[in-house]
């Protein structure tokens, strides 16, 4: 239910973005780091609630429009904790495209976007070493959030990332690696 609602909100925000474009920023590149809080599907796999995200992005415009757009490449790591002698961690590479929508406050922007994700689940069995289960093919996701510009060089971001891992890998049936992330970005 929440995934469906999030998808409709992301689509609506994307359509509204062409007429409510946020102000253009002067800085072109970004580097960011965030702490994450895992949502239920991810918690079930890693038996842990926290992780981190690092990303690098390029700010521009969506096509030939005036809609502010950021393309970014990110790395997510969700360490596992031991559960019944098995520790599973999840790593992800993500290519994301976000548009920014202006708010009533000058330095606050709404974010909506889509992502393509590639995951790997690593299982470690106590005393037996480790094995890695790779998920085949890209998985798509939706993103919603806020970004507040503290200075021309720094901003803070709060983002909800919903993705669907699917059922095409051993021991990963039903995983929905979704999370909430809060962090900072440096604009240069």
C-alpha positions as CSV (number, residue, x, y, z in Angstrom):
1,X,0.0,0.0,0.0
2,X,2.7,2.5,0.9
3,X,4.8,1.6,-2.1
4,X,1.8,2.2,-4.4
5,X,1.0,5.5,-2.7
6,X,4.7,6.6,-2.9
7,X,4.7,5.8,-6.7
8,X,1.6,8.0,-7.3
9,X,3.0,10.8,-5.3
10,X,6.3,10.7,-7.2
11,X,4.5,10.7,-10.5
12,X,2.3,13.6,-9.4
13,X,5.3,15.6,-8.2
14,X,7.2,14.9,-11.4
15,X,4.3,16.2,-13.5
16,X,3.9,19.3,-11.3
17,X,7.6,20.0,-11.4
18,X,7.5,21.5,-14.9
19,X,5.4,24.4,-13.6
20,X,6.8,24.7,-10.1
21,X,10.5,24.5,-10.8
22,X,12.8,25.4,-8.0
23,X,15.4,28.2,-8.4
24,X,18.5,27.2,-10.2
25,X,21.6,26.8,-8.1
26,X,25.0,28.1,-9.1
27,X,27.0,25.0,-8.0
28,X,27.2,22.1,-10.5
29,X,28.6,19.1,-8.6
30,X,27.6,17.6,-5.3
31,X,29.1,15.1,-2.9
32,X,27.0,13.7,-0.1
33,X,26.9,11.4,2.9
34,X,23.8,10.2,4.8
35,X,22.9,7.9,7.7
36,X,20.0,5.6,6.9
37,X,17.2,4.0,8.8
38,X,16.0,0.7,7.3
39,X,12.3,0.1,6.7
40,X,10.7,-3.3,7.4
41,X,11.8,-5.3,4.4
42,X,15.4,-4.3,4.8
43,X,15.3,-4.9,8.6
44,X,14.1,-8.5,8.0
45,X,17.2,-9.2,5.9
46,X,20.0,-7.5,7.8
47,X,18.4,-7.6,11.3
48,X,19.8,-4.1,11.6
49,X,18.2,-0.7,11.4
50,X,21.1,1.5,10.3
51,X,23.5,2.0,7.4
52,X,25.0,4.7,5.3
53,X,24.9,6.3,1.8
54,X,27.5,8.2,-0.1
55,X,26.8,9.8,-3.5
56,X,28.1,12.1,-6.1
57,X,25.9,14.1,-8.4
58,X,25.6,16.6,-11.2
59,X,23.1,19.4,-11.2
60,X,21.6,20.7,-14.4
61,X,18.2,20.9,-16.1
62,X,15.7,18.2,-17.2
63,X,16.2,18.1,-21.0
64,X,15.8,21.5,-22.6
65,X,13.5,22.7,-19.8
66,X,14.1,25.0,-16.9
67,X,13.3,22.3,-14.4
68,X,16.2,21.7,-12.0
69,X,17.5,18.2,-12.2
70,X,20.2,16.2,-10.4
71,X,21.7,12.9,-11.7
72,X,23.7,11.0,-9.0
73,X,25.6,7.8,-8.5
74,X,25.4,6.4,-5.0
75,X,26.7,3.5,-2.8
76,X,24.6,2.2,0.0
77,X,25.8,-0.2,2.7
78,X,23.5,-1.9,5.3
79,X,25.6,-4.0,7.7
80,X,24.0,-7.1,9.1
81,X,23.9,-8.3,12.6
82,X,24.1,-11.9,13.7
83,X,20.7,-13.7,13.8
84,X,20.7,-17.4,14.6
85,X,24.3,-17.8,13.5
86,X,23.8,-16.0,10.1
87,X,24.8,-12.4,9.3
88,X,23.4,-10.9,6.1
89,X,24.5,-7.5,4.8
90,X,23.3,-5.6,1.8
91,X,25.2,-3.3,-0.5
92,X,23.8,-1.3,-3.4
93,X,24.9,0.8,-6.3
94,X,22.3,3.3,-7.4
95,X,21.8,5.7,-10.4
96,X,19.2,8.3,-9.5
97,X,17.5,11.2,-11.3
98,X,15.8,13.8,-9.1
99,X,13.8,16.9,-10.0
100,X,13.5,19.8,-7.5
101,X,10.2,21.6,-6.8
102,X,10.2,25.1,-5.2
103,X,8.5,25.7,-1.9
104,X,7.2,28.8,-0.2
105,X,10.6,29.1,1.6
106,X,13.5,30.2,-0.6
107,X,16.1,27.7,0.5
108,X,13.8,24.6,0.9
109,X,13.1,22.4,-2.1
110,X,11.0,19.3,-2.5
111,X,12.6,16.3,-4.3
112,X,11.1,13.6,-6.4
113,X,12.9,11.1,-8.5
114,X,13.5,7.7,-9.8
115,X,16.4,5.3,-9.4
116,X,17.9,2.2,-10.9
117,X,19.5,-0.1,-8.3
118,X,21.9,-3.1,-8.2
119,X,22.0,-5.0,-5.0
120,X,24.2,-7.7,-3.5
121,X,23.3,-9.7,-0.4
122,X,26.3,-11.2,1.5
123,X,25.6,-14.0,3.9
124,X,28.1,-15.1,6.5
125,X,27.6,-18.3,8.5
126,X,29.4,-18.5,11.8
127,X,32.4,-20.8,11.4
128,X,31.7,-21.6,7.7
129,X,33.0,-18.5,6.0
130,X,30.8,-16.5,3.6
131,X,28.9,-16.6,0.4
132,X,27.4,-13.9,-1.8
133,X,24.0,-14.0,-3.5
134,X,23.8,-11.6,-6.4
135,X,20.5,-10.2,-7.6
136,X,20.2,-10.3,-11.4
137,X,19.1,-7.3,-13.4
138,X,18.4,-3.7,-12.4
139,X,15.6,-2.9,-9.9
140,X,13.8,0.4,-10.0
141,X,12.8,2.7,-7.2
142,X,11.1,6.0,-6.3
143,X,12.4,8.8,-4.1
144,X,10.7,11.6,-2.2
145,X,12.2,14.1,0.1
146,X,13.3,17.6,1.1
147,X,16.6,19.5,0.6
148,X,17.4,22.7,2.6
149,X,20.2,25.0,1.5
150,X,22.1,26.3,4.6
151,X,24.8,28.1,2.6
152,X,25.7,28.2,-1.2
153,X,28.1,25.3,-0.5
154,X,26.1,23.1,2.0
155,X,22.6,21.6,2.1
156,X,20.8,19.1,4.3
157,X,18.6,16.4,2.9
158,X,15.9,14.1,4.1
159,X,14.8,11.4,1.7
160,X,12.6,8.3,1.5
161,X,13.9,5.7,-1.0
162,X,11.5,2.9,-2.0
163,X,12.8,0.0,-4.2
164,X,11.8,-3.5,-5.0
165,X,14.4,-6.1,-5.0
166,X,12.3,-8.9,-6.5
167,X,12.5,-12.6,-6.1
168,X,15.2,-13.6,-8.5
169,X,18.0,-14.5,-6.1
170,X,18.5,-17.3,-3.6
171,X,17.3,-16.4,-0.1
172,X,16.1,-13.0,-1.1
173,X,12.4,-13.6,-1.8
174,X,10.3,-10.7,-0.8
175,X,13.1,-8.3,0.1
176,X,12.0,-4.6,-0.2
177,X,15.3,-2.7,0.6
178,X,13.7,0.7,1.3
179,X,15.0,3.2,3.8
180,X,14.9,6.8,5.1
181,X,18.1,8.8,4.8
182,X,19.2,12.0,6.4
183,X,22.5,13.7,5.5
184,X,24.4,16.6,4.1
185,X,25.6,17.5,0.6
186,X,28.6,19.7,-0.4
187,X,28.0,21.7,-3.6
188,X,31.1,22.6,-5.7
